[in-house]
Amino acid sequence: MLKNGSKNSVTAKAARRILISQPRPESEKSPYFDLERKHNVELVFHPFIKLEGIPAREFRKQKIDIMYYSAVMFTSRNAIDHFFRMCEEMKVTIGQDTKYFCITEAVALYLQKFILYRKRKVFYGADGTNKSMFDVINKHKENEKFLYVCSENQQDNEIVNWLKTNKCEYQLGFMYRSISNDIKEALGGKDYEVICFFTPSGVKSLYDNCPGFKQNGTVIGAFGSNTAKAVEDAGLTLEIKVPSPQKPSMVSALDQFLCSTMVTKK
């Protein structure tokens, strides 16, 4: 890790190795690889958490009738996978009129793996932020009953609070949970100028694996307000925070960061 904790010293040095706490993208057309080539940096992919599906027999204890809800909310592809897995395990058939509200267009398009995609029933935020998804939901909230599919231990409190404040009829559906992955090999003896987190559980995994972790000037990136809060609650300094209208994805945020470090270096 960087030895100097000064923010200026970090920004003045172009990042050479970046740790992405997610699995390596399957497609070589991923924008991450474009970023790698553009800035001549090394991206290391290693998931900090792994997801464990909640079995149907355990889900039944939540006493949720999936068919009662006219709209389903997704903030990740994992949520979509586990929703349709649960429906299959419980032999639930989703009605063709069910509406789907997604955090991004990429998440929305993933629904094509499971349903006949129609614009009239699939909605998503304009820029990947919770606010943009809320803007879409706000147009439909009076007539819909929402099932928010999420992890047992990392649901987005901002979403929950908005649904409650705006008097939406909703239910949290816990269909999977996250547990810490073994990341000692990825961290051992390697210097990273940037570490990117995507869930609060990822931050927890860092300290589960390395209880004595010290930031020492390493730039920290976080996706989502809950992840940002977890980073700050851990006593870490957060420099890259996404999404935002200017930085809708971690790739765009890293691109801007790397461009700025190169300019400063020159």
Buried (B, 14 or more C-beta within 10 A) or exposed (E): BBEEBEEEEBBEBBBEBBBBBBEEBEEEEBBBBEBBEEBEBEBBBBBBBBBEBBEBEEBEEEEBEBBEBBBBBBBBBBBBBBBBBBBEBBEBEBEEEBBBBBBBBEBBBBBEEBBEBEEEBBBBBBBBBBBBBBEBBEEBBEEBEBBBBBBBBBBBEBBBEBBEEEEBBBBBBBBBBBEBBEBEEBBEEEEBBBBBBBBBBBBBBBEBBEEEBEBEBBBBBBBBBBBBBBBBEBEBBBBBBBBEEEBBBBBBBBBBBBEEBEEEEE
